[in-house]
Amino acid sequence: VIALDIEGGKEAAFRFLNALKIVLISNNLGDAKSIATHPATTTHQRLPDDHKAALGITPGLIRLSVGIEDTDDLIADVLQALEAV
């Protein structure tokens, strides 16, 4: 699992997520497939903002669980999604 903090907050994080083509968007991590989640609006959505901040859950945070897809394909997918931001 890796974490990316996308500059530009929630809107930029959602542009990144929506641009992914191989990586699936999910509320949960842990699968043979690569999965990305936005903790601020999923797993930690009910926490007050100050608690999220204390945990490092920023509006731009994306958690990416890397699966078994081809490494070059995943890198290309993440790079093209970053271009969308």
Order of alpha helices (4+ residues) and beta strands (2+ residues): beta-alpha-beta-beta-alpha-beta-alpha
